[in-house]
Amino acid sequence: MTATNDLAPAWLLHRRPFRNTSLIVDLFVPERGRLGAVARGGRRNPALAPFVPLWVSLKAGGELFTLRHSEPRGAALPLAGRALFCGFYVNELVMRLLHRDDAHPDLWPIYERTLGQLAGDAPLDVSLRRFELMLLEEVGYGLTLDQDAEGRPLEAGLTYRWVPEQGFLVAAGGYPGEWLVALGEDRWNGDVRRMAKALLREALAPHLGDRPLRSRELFR
């Protein structure tokens, strides 16, 4: 891990108590992706929380790293209300779709940009859909939104169903071709936004398994 003064940038994705005062944390680090670490005495450190940009120093050892040092590298993001729930959802997706110690350097700027958008004025649902699309692409299950499973261009006036491991097939009552193309071109309107929510939920389902996302419960 290379960084100034042996410190690397990180975000905390999840934390849980460990022994009396410590934590087991899942961190997202550019060079290593998602990793687990023991933070001794971590419950006394208010910076070890989601949505606080961190500098960390880690020591390898066994299944989990040891978090030797951590400090903020900026202010906590001002996430509140639905934006906060969206942030927890993004973190849970990263936890569920990335394997530990599997580097995803290209996802790092996408993740940071998404959190910044959630803390800003961008439409929350559009920010989430963009992240979902790029996360699926990053883990090798991206959606091809300009052609069907046979390699033919998606057509306005036709509707398509999505089939895992294959792609889009022409089917009555499916997703309109012109809306799919608009999604692929990052053109958003009310119809595309509603369709994208249903489509991305369908596309993510095979990778999430039967265990429901806890963050989705917050929206209820």
ABEGO torsion letter per residue (X at the ends): XBBBGGBBBBBBABBBBBEAABBBBBBBBAAAEBBBBBBBGAAABAABBBGBBBBBBBBBEEABBBBABBBBAEBBBBBBEAAAAAAAAAAAAAAAABBBGBBBAAAAAAAAAAAAAAABABBAAAAAAAAAAAAAAAAGABBBAABBAAGBBBBBGBBBBBBBGAEBBBBBGBBBAAAAAAAAAGBBBAAAAAAAAAAAAAAAAAAAEABBBAAAAAAX
